[in-house]
Amino acid sequence: MGPPGVVLVMGVSGSGKSTVGSLLATELGWKFYDADDYHPEENRKKMGKGIPLNDQDRIPWLCNLHDILLRNVSSGQSVVLACSALKQMYRNILMRGEGAATQKNDEPGEKEGFPKLKLLVVYLNGSFELISGRLAKRKGHFMPPELLQSQFDTLEPPSAPENFVALSVDRSVSEMIPFIVDNIKMK
């Protein structure tokens, strides 16, 4: 299956990242991380009050996640990460670390001293109506359904040259997992 790497399962809140990510990690025998578990308390409080996070809130959190991913991959452990990663810049930070926060999206290659992780992005997408319906049924999560529109407003779906596959959340999880595994084998 190639060298160790990272599968990033991304999308807006309620798209199924944690469910798909944990099942995918189990199927592959890889380590699973849910990025929500690593939000600092200030971010959780802000979202809990219905205030959307901004880049200044997200960048330190994403840099911390990059460091976790890099440690795992450096030790030979492949990883599945469930993370909203709504902007291309956020995905670049997950791949390259802090240096990517100041790098323009159109700059090729990696910055000196910032190792690039091999990353396959699995983008879970769906309509606002479908996902808001899911969020309305979810209990006990710090991300209130009222913030969903801000996530759609921030969303920059992956595009070339990013290494990604897009899956509609209309598909069942039992259909998604084999499709993702097949794509990992082809990458």
Salt bridges, closest charged atoms under 4 A:
ASP36 OD1 - HIS39 NE2 3.97
ASP36 OD2 - HIS141 NE2 3.12
ASP55 OD1 - LYS87 NZ 3.10
ASP57 OD2 - LYS46 NZ 2.59
GLU107 OE1 - LYS111 NZ 3.97
GLU162 OE2 - ARG91 NE 2.61
